[in-house]
Amino acid sequence: MPKETCSLENHPSRLLGFQEVADFIGVSPKTVRRYHNQRLLPEPIRLGGKLLLKWRLGDIADFVNKQAEGVQE
């Protein structure tokens, strides 16, 4: 019987940093920071107080889908 493996790579709760969010939405990390400062992105999770920002993969995927829906209207 093959052993099943659980991959968290695409799990909606997976946490993404600036570079990973940038790669996911196709912009630079600097643009992700600018979007965050302008409050265009979903609210991140703050780890270690306020120093480390991470976004849930599911939240970023929803953000991209909503942006795509806005373009189609």
N, C-alpha and C positions, 0 to 999 in steps of 0.2 A: 504494500500500500504506500503510495507516495506521500511524503510529508508535506502538509500545507504550510505555507509561509505567510505571515501577516506583514504586508508592506504598509508602512505609514507614509510613504512618499506622496501619495495622492489623497491622504485622509484630510477631510475638511478642517480638522482641528490642528493640523500641522502648522507650526509657527514659521513665518518667513521674515527675514531681515530685509534691509533696504535693497541689497543687490538682488536677492531672490524676487522681491516684488517688482523691481525694475525689469528683470528678465521676463517675468510672467506677463507684464503689461506692455513690454516693448519700448521702454524709455530708459533714460540714464538714472543712476542712483540720485544724482543731483535733482532731477525732475521729481523723483519720488519724495525727496525731502521738501521740495517746493510745494507739491500737492498736499503733503502733510501739514505744512505751515499754513496753507490756505484753507485747510479743513475740507479738502476735496475727497480725501480717502476715508475709508471707515476708521473709527477710533482704534488705535493700536492697543496692545497689551503692554503695560510697562513693567519690565522686570528689573530688579535691583533698584527700586525707587523710580527715578525718572530717567535713568541713564540709558537703559536698553529698551528699544522699541521693537516689537514684533507684531506682525499681523497674522490672523488666521487665514489659511489658504481659502477656506470657504467664503470668508468675508470679501477677500480680494476678487475671487471668481464672481461673486454676486455683483460687486462694483463694476467689473468689466461687462457682465451681461446687461446691467442697467444702462451703462454707457452705450452699448451696441443697440439696445432697444430705442434709446433716444435718437440715435442716428437714423434708424429705419422709419421713424414716424414722420 
